[in-house]
């Protein structure tokens, strides 16, 4: 048998089986050939493609951008276009960091006012209720 199963592809790529099936349905991963018994059979190139998709998703790239990076649109993206997309993604990450930092400061300030007593009176509950 030439090729390997979806379970092995999952282990090799670090992508869950259901996610692999989703990527197949989305067209990001080609529909695999089938064994005589009807089992999906994958190749090393499928592993490499899936690893690329997983890493791009870990960096927060949306599926349409990943599709474009894989050259699945009308044209292959140039390095300058990929750089622009990565720069946009970095800006989004920086915005999220700023938002999380503000959230951290706010929650820290709320916790500073909490007396941590055994009574039902709680500054955290009061702040969240106000």
ZISUL-V82906 format. One record per pair of residues at least 24 apart in sequence whose ideal C-beta (glycine too) atoms are under 10 Angstrom apart, sorted by the first residue. I is the first residue (numbers start at 0). J is the second residue. Records with the same first field share a line. If there is no record, write none. Layout:
I: J / J
This chain:
0: 34 / 35 / 36 / 38 / 40
1: 32 / 34 / 40 / 42
2: 31 / 32 / 33 / 34 / 38 / 39 / 40 / 41 / 42 / 43 / 45
3: 31 / 38 / 39 / 40 / 41 / 42 / 43 / 45 / 46
4: 31 / 34 / 38 / 39 / 40 / 41
5: 31 / 38 / 39 / 40 / 41 / 45
6: 38 / 39
7: 41 / 46
8: 39 / 40 / 41 / 42 / 43 / 45 / 46 / 49
9: 41 / 49
10: 46
11: 41 / 43 / 45 / 46 / 47 / 49 / 50
12: 41 / 45 / 46 / 47 / 48 / 49 / 50 / 51 / 52 / 53 / 54
13: 46 / 49 / 50 / 53 / 54 / 57
14: 46 / 49 / 50 / 52 / 53 / 56
15: 53
18: 49 / 52 / 53 / 56
19: 45 / 49 / 52
21: 62
22: 48 / 49 / 52 / 53 / 56 / 62 / 65
25: 52 / 62 / 65 / 66
26: 62 / 66 / 69 / 71
27: 51 / 52 / 55 / 62 / 65 / 66 / 69 / 71
28: 52 / 69
55: 84 / 85 / 88
58: 85 / 88 / 89 / 92
59: 88 / 89 / 91 / 92 / 95
60: 84 / 85 / 87 / 88 / 91
61: 88 / 91
64: 88
